[in-house]
Amino acid sequence: MSAWTRREFIRQSMLATAGIALVSCSDDESEPITESPGMLTGKGSNKKVIVIGAGLSGLVAAYELKRAGHEVVILEARNRIGGRVLTLRSPFSDEHSAEAGAARIPPDHNLTLGYADHFDLDLDPFYPRSGSFVDYIDGNRTLISTNDFLDGRPWPGSVLHKEYQKIRGGSNKLPYAFAEFLEAEIKLNTPAKTVTQTSNGVVVRSPELGVFKGDRVLCSVPIPVLNRIFFEPELSQEKVTARLGGYRYAPSTRVFLQFKKRFWESENLNGWGNSDWPEEIWQPTWDRDGPRGIIMSYLRWDRAEEMNLLTNESRISQLADRWENIFPGVIDNLESGTSHAWALEKWSGGAWASPSAEQYDALQSHIGKAEGRIHFAGDHASDYSGWMQGALASGLRAAKEIHESD
């Protein structure tokens, strides 16, 4: 199969996921191949679109809308782009990095893989291919062989460990690839304060940069952040219920320890495993050369909330003390550490939407619905909550709505 045939096959699958029609290049054989997984087709009236939030869903929507001829401006409350796709590079040494947010990519997440291909981003196995993994339960440490671990799953129903991939150099290379095309349109440190909708347009006000007028608004912020924006007229009762806490978000905290050498390798350990705390234990730069190494703790729910009550220094100290039983030598080799708690972040309010069954049944179908000239996106408004795939799919769905609107 030729490279173009493979690419077109992948693209057919991706566009089906996003609900977007294919465009044919057969009429002009000289046209350069500039297609993207979510390319918008057809020609409607050009619009001025205000995108609230420079996370992955807002960026992909703005990217495809701009490529289709629309005028976009992106208002981001933070001093960075990417939302919950966040690769930490500081305070680590020797160009090491670790993911505070989105990290692993399953093989069926065709939009994530497709945009990585579109931007020529390299992919690597997420889990290491050598060394023993650790399982620490009830004070007992058990070693798991590489093959046995890779043939297992991180949770029931998941794909096998060996099928996950990661973006080489960090997940945030994906949002920054979108942002390179959108640099002039992105306004950082610019939170939206009010969104006023009229019969012929929308007005977004920010206390930092003033007034933005447009034809459509795409609101791509997490549901808890909707509570920081005043909408006139008010949103539907379902969205109001959700944003006032009626749509649960999962707390997740990650703690990262940097070591002056990879002392665990003396036991043929690879720095990965699980414990009954419970936690996942990752060595994110297992495939990087050099003496230093990082091991991180990925905590959710009750354990994350317990960690959130501590200072950053106390989180590091507590983790190092506990890990001395899992990786003897932690305290002697520890150089530095940091942590990230999504539930405590002002512009996130949690790591991902995880509604109860009752909340899901009552509200999920309303979360992504457009209301007049206001459209909504984010992984919470998709079938892939908590994944880059969900952010991309919902962003493309909203972009298509805007593109095809009158």
C-alpha positions as MATLAB code, in Angstrom:
seq = 'MSAWTRREFIRQSMLATAGIALVSCSDDESEPITESPGMLTGKGSNKKVIVIGAGLSGLVAAYELKRAGHEVVILEARNRIGGRVLTLRSPFSDEHSAEAGAARIPPDHNLTLGYADHFDLDLDPFYPRSGSFVDYIDGNRTLISTNDFLDGRPWPGSVLHKEYQKIRGGSNKLPYAFAEFLEAEIKLNTPAKTVTQTSNGVVVRSPELGVFKGDRVLCSVPIPVLNRIFFEPELSQEKVTARLGGYRYAPSTRVFLQFKKRFWESENLNGWGNSDWPEEIWQPTWDRDGPRGIIMSYLRWDRAEEMNLLTNESRISQLADRWENIFPGVIDNLESGTSHAWALEKWSGGAWASPSAEQYDALQSHIGKAEGRIHFAGDHASDYSGWMQGALASGLRAAKEIHESD';
ca = [
       0.000    0.000    0.000;
       1.480    3.390   -0.940;
       2.091    6.133    1.622;
      -0.711    8.241    0.117;
      -3.119    5.292    0.154;
      -2.290    4.586    3.812;
      -2.744    8.235    4.709;
      -6.076    8.432    2.899;
      -7.271    5.225    4.586;
      -6.429    6.660    8.003;
      -8.069    9.953    7.108;
     -11.312    8.243    6.026;
     -11.510    6.670    9.496;
     -10.712    9.923   11.300;
     -13.270   11.969    9.411;
     -15.927    9.363   10.101;
     -15.181    9.732   13.823;
     -15.516   13.508   13.622;
     -18.631   13.370   11.427;
     -17.015   15.389    8.639;
     -17.443   14.772    4.925;
     -14.446   13.999    2.726;
     -13.127   16.397    0.135;
     -11.920   15.051   -3.170;
      -8.677   16.199   -4.749;
      -9.301   14.388   -8.013;
     -10.306   17.564   -9.868;
      -6.873   19.107   -9.460;
      -3.978   16.695   -9.514;
      -1.523   19.562   -8.995;
      -3.061   20.633   -5.672;
      -0.552   20.120   -2.845;
      -1.498   17.711   -0.097;
      -2.424   20.030    2.756;
      -5.384   18.072    4.065;
      -5.891   17.558    7.762;
      -7.981   15.011    9.663;
     -10.744   17.554   10.314;
     -10.629   19.671    7.174;
     -13.921   21.556    6.721;
     -15.554   21.269    3.324;
     -18.001   23.380    1.389;
     -18.148   27.137    1.188;
     -20.466   29.186    3.372;
     -20.416   32.743    4.622;
     -17.186   33.665    6.370;
     -17.688   34.375   10.035;
     -15.848   35.993   12.894;
     -15.543   33.389   15.627;
     -14.491   34.025   19.219;
     -13.009   30.896   20.823;
     -12.938   30.855   24.612;
     -10.151   28.558   25.774;
      -6.891   27.522   24.127;
      -7.057   23.904   25.155;
      -6.919   21.203   22.513;
     -10.614   21.442   21.566;
     -10.476   25.211   21.085;
      -7.217   25.026   19.167;
      -8.331   22.333   16.722;
     -11.602   24.174   16.062;
      -9.804   27.479   15.494;
      -7.229   25.766   13.288;
      -9.813   24.245   10.960;
     -12.057   27.325   10.964;
      -9.151   29.564    9.996;
      -8.074   27.157    7.265;
     -11.653   27.274    5.945;
     -11.523   31.069    5.649;
     -13.141   32.217    8.878;
     -11.687   34.902   11.143;
     -10.886   33.623   14.624;
      -9.647   35.027   17.911;
      -8.799   32.793   20.878;
      -9.144   34.078   24.447;
      -7.128   32.091   26.985;
      -7.279   32.872   30.701;
      -3.957   31.214   31.498;
      -0.494   32.382   30.513;
      -0.070   29.251   28.396;
      -1.947   27.178   25.854;
      -2.844   23.490   25.988;
      -5.344   23.293   28.848;
      -4.993   19.887   30.462;
      -2.380   18.840   27.946;
       0.548   19.995   30.061;
       4.123   18.760   29.737;
       6.312   19.840   32.675;
       9.931   20.625   31.780;
      10.834   22.592   34.900;
      12.353   21.974   37.453;
      13.787   18.904   35.722;
      17.381   18.672   34.495;
      19.028   17.299   31.340;
      15.953   18.012   29.184;
      13.823   15.530   31.091;
      10.068   16.130   31.132;
       6.875   14.601   32.523;
       3.183   14.800   31.769;
       0.951   16.519   34.298;
      -2.032   15.824   32.039;
      -2.779   13.841   28.880;
      -0.050   11.284   28.226;
      -0.926    7.961   26.612;
      -2.631    7.326   23.279;
      -4.596    4.115   22.568;
      -4.368    2.683   19.038;
      -8.022    3.455   18.184;
      -7.739    7.190   18.916;
      -7.523    8.004   15.251;
      -7.899   11.776   15.533;
      -5.029   12.056   18.015;
      -2.844    9.818   15.885;
      -4.005   11.564   12.740;
      -3.106   15.063   13.882;
       0.235   13.787   15.179;
       0.822   12.497   11.663;
      -0.474   15.728   10.134;
       2.107   17.739   12.084;
       4.886   15.153   11.585;
       5.148   14.401   15.298;
       6.978   11.199   16.159;
       5.402    8.539   18.361;
       7.072    6.121   20.769;
       5.852    3.255   22.969;
       4.407    4.627   26.190;
       5.576    1.770   28.409;
       9.187    0.502   28.490;
      10.171   -2.650   26.648;
      12.681   -3.953   29.175;
      13.205   -4.267   32.929;
      10.879   -5.511   35.626;
       7.738   -3.707   36.787;
       6.835   -3.420   40.476;
       3.553   -4.334   42.136;
       3.395   -3.194   45.798;
       0.441   -4.557   47.798;
      -0.016   -4.897   51.577;
       3.635   -4.080   52.174;
       4.857   -6.772   49.803;
       6.826   -6.001   46.658;
       6.343   -8.300   43.672;
       8.278   -8.022   40.429;
       6.478   -8.515   37.120;
       8.322   -9.483   33.955;
       8.301   -7.146   30.979;
       6.227   -9.450   28.786;
       3.673  -10.209   31.496;
       3.161   -6.523   32.217;
       2.945   -5.475   28.562;
       0.310   -8.155   27.970;
      -1.744   -6.762   30.859;
      -4.021   -3.720   30.992;
      -3.970   -0.532   33.088;
      -7.660   -1.118   33.922;
     -10.368   -3.612   32.889;
     -11.610   -2.944   29.367;
      -8.534   -0.988   28.372;
      -6.245   -2.008   25.526;
      -3.034   -3.802   26.452;
      -0.141   -1.844   27.939;
       1.963   -2.623   24.879;
      -0.520   -0.905   22.550;
      -0.253    2.581   24.082;
       1.908    5.252   22.475;
       3.134    8.725   23.403;
       4.244   11.804   21.504;
       8.016   11.941   21.448;
       9.267   14.945   23.399;
       5.992   15.608   25.223;
       2.231   15.705   24.646;
       2.224   19.496   24.490;
       3.943   19.315   21.120;
       0.450   18.694   19.702;
      -1.264   21.880   20.990;
       1.845   23.882   20.147;
       1.703   22.572   16.582;
      -1.800   24.039   16.259;
      -0.687   27.248   17.957;
       2.132   27.812   15.482;
      -0.513   28.375   12.795;
      -2.668   30.467   15.176;
      -0.012   32.563   16.907;
      -1.487   35.938   15.874;
      -4.977   34.898   16.958;
      -4.186   33.755   20.520;
      -4.643   36.194   23.403;
      -3.126   34.858   26.629;
      -4.045   36.105   30.112;
      -7.425   37.077   28.692;
     -10.302   35.414   30.579;
     -13.791   35.869   29.208;
     -15.951   37.585   31.790;
     -19.284   38.013   29.993;
     -20.833   36.573   26.839;
     -23.809   38.511   25.477;
     -25.831   37.044   22.651;
     -28.062   39.100   20.359;
     -30.114   38.275   17.287;
     -27.254   39.199   14.946;
     -24.051   38.608   16.885;
     -22.196   37.980   20.104;
     -20.127   40.181   22.379;
     -17.456   38.815   24.732;
     -15.982   41.085   27.364;
     -12.669   40.538   29.096;
     -11.476   42.783   31.916;
      -7.945   42.548   30.486;
      -8.357   43.324   26.780;
     -11.836   44.796   26.489;
     -14.594   43.908   24.052;
     -14.606   41.304   21.274;
     -17.473   41.183   18.785;
     -18.244   38.282   16.485;
     -20.814   36.161   14.736;
     -20.324   33.011   16.803;
     -18.697   31.965   20.085;
     -17.102   28.606   20.796;
     -16.859   27.966   24.528;
     -14.298   25.199   25.077;
     -13.575   25.551   28.795;
     -14.169   22.770   31.372;
     -17.631   22.763   32.903;
     -16.519   24.148   36.318;
     -14.986   27.147   34.524;
     -18.344   28.008   32.937;
     -19.272   29.249   36.398;
     -16.702   32.041   35.990;
     -18.469   33.432   32.906;
     -21.703   35.455   32.932;
     -23.980   34.543   30.017;
     -26.732   36.867   28.786;
     -29.272   35.440   28.227;
     -28.632   32.656   30.718;
     -27.719   29.203   29.461;
     -30.144   26.299   29.547;
     -31.127   24.903   32.914;
     -29.162   21.724   32.202;
     -25.920   23.624   31.633;
     -26.573   25.787   34.695;
     -27.056   22.652   36.795;
     -23.837   21.180   35.415;
     -21.713   24.266   35.942;
     -22.952   24.736   39.523;
     -21.451   21.393   40.483;
     -24.068   19.018   39.135;
     -21.625   17.277   36.797;
     -18.816   15.679   38.766;
     -15.150   16.146   37.868;
     -12.424   13.749   38.954;
      -9.610   15.015   41.202;
      -6.198   13.897   40.000;
      -2.772   14.839   41.317;
       0.662   13.840   40.089;
       3.858   14.049   42.096;
       7.244   13.965   40.357;
      10.620   13.087   41.891;
      13.936   13.620   40.088;
      16.914   11.445   41.044;
      20.611   12.011   40.426;
      20.925    8.498   39.042;
      18.641    5.648   38.075;
      19.546    3.560   41.089;
      16.593    1.200   40.541;
      18.310   -0.217   37.457;
      20.754   -2.082   39.743;
      17.794   -4.405   40.476;
      16.832   -4.534   36.790;
      13.770   -2.401   37.567;
      12.463    0.058   34.976;
      10.876    2.521   37.405;
       7.298    1.557   36.568;
       4.562   -0.218   38.469;
       1.491    0.025   40.677;
       0.754    0.189   44.367;
      -2.338   -0.379   46.478;
      -2.339    3.213   47.689;
      -3.664    3.094   44.873;
      -1.424    4.712   42.283;
       0.202    4.226   38.938;
       3.977    4.680   38.988;
       5.642    5.914   35.803;
       9.156    6.746   34.734;
       8.143    9.120   31.910;
      11.571    9.499   30.298;
      12.523    5.831   30.536;
      13.847    6.045   26.988;
      16.113    9.066   27.553;
      19.902    8.771   27.831;
      21.883   10.047   30.807;
      22.274    9.183   34.474;
      19.298   11.080   35.888;
      15.738    9.810   36.022;
      12.234   10.893   37.029;
       9.630    8.704   38.681;
       6.100   10.014   39.163;
       3.021    9.047   41.131;
      -0.346    9.277   39.380;
      -3.115    9.598   41.970;
      -6.878    9.905   41.591;
      -9.943   10.500   43.757;
      -9.444   10.103   47.542;
      -5.648    9.846   47.389;
      -5.462   12.912   45.170;
      -7.667   14.852   47.581;
      -5.458   13.810   50.501;
      -2.375   15.047   48.645;
      -4.151   18.290   47.791;
      -4.294   19.165   51.489;
      -0.480   19.194   51.654;
       2.072   21.708   50.482;
       4.172   20.826   47.463;
       7.161   20.120   49.736;
       5.089   17.820   51.967;
       3.780   15.898   48.964;
       7.347   15.237   47.818;
       8.531   14.256   51.299;
       5.589   11.919   51.938;
       6.012   10.220   48.579;
       9.756    9.746   49.035;
       9.263    8.171   52.473;
       6.632    5.756   51.174;
       8.551    4.867   48.029;
      11.629    3.838   50.038;
       9.808    0.503   50.422;
       9.197    0.208   46.682;
      12.488    1.551   45.332;
      15.113    1.318   48.112;
      17.479    4.266   47.687;
      14.847    6.928   46.932;
      15.812    9.243   49.786;
      19.586    9.016   49.218;
      19.255    9.769   45.498;
      16.475   12.372   45.513;
      17.440   15.707   43.913;
      14.201   17.646   43.495;
      10.487   17.308   42.971;
       7.263   19.025   42.039;
       3.555   18.241   41.798;
       0.407   19.269   39.978;
      -3.156   19.118   41.339;
      -5.870   19.660   38.719;
      -8.670   20.095   41.240;
      -6.853   23.120   42.684;
      -6.220   24.783   39.337;
      -8.486   27.802   38.870;
      -9.056   27.340   35.150;
      -9.657   23.586   35.276;
     -11.555   22.649   38.437;
     -10.679   18.984   38.012;
      -8.883   16.542   35.764;
     -11.757   15.229   33.635;
     -15.546   14.961   33.714;
     -16.658   11.836   35.570;
     -20.388   12.224   36.175;
     -22.427    9.788   38.201;
     -24.790    7.581   36.209;
     -27.677    9.824   37.228;
     -25.817   12.987   36.193;
     -24.810   11.444   32.881;
     -28.358   10.374   32.010;
     -29.833   13.754   32.929;
     -27.227   16.126   31.489;
     -24.715   14.554   29.095;
     -26.796   15.031   25.960;
     -27.136   18.742   26.774;
     -23.482   19.490   27.564;
     -22.318   19.923   23.958;
     -25.521   21.412   22.501;
     -25.256   24.800   20.828;
     -27.440   27.521   22.314;
     -28.165   30.092   19.674;
     -24.836   31.527   18.531;
     -22.860   29.884   21.335;
     -21.262   26.507   20.664;
     -19.624   24.169   23.165;
     -16.656   21.815   22.996;
     -14.229   19.978   25.259;
     -13.505   16.354   26.042;
     -16.445   16.474   28.492;
     -18.725   17.056   25.474;
     -17.631   13.850   23.745;
     -17.600   10.089   24.181;
     -13.901   10.244   25.164;
     -13.920   12.217   28.403;
     -10.401   12.682   29.774;
      -8.643   11.981   26.463;
      -7.066   14.143   23.767;
      -9.290   12.234   21.337;
     -12.366   13.661   23.050;
     -11.100   17.226   22.888;
     -10.309   16.865   19.198;
     -13.594   15.157   18.300;
     -15.727   17.740   20.109;
     -13.712   20.657   18.732;
     -14.206   19.400   15.187;
     -17.903   18.805   15.773;
     -18.324   22.391   16.997;
     -16.208   23.773   14.138;
     -18.461   21.974   11.661;
     -21.559   23.448   13.347;
     -20.127   26.953   13.028;
     -18.872   26.436    9.480;
     -22.272   25.243    8.271;
     -24.365   27.808   10.191;
     -26.123   30.712    8.463;
];
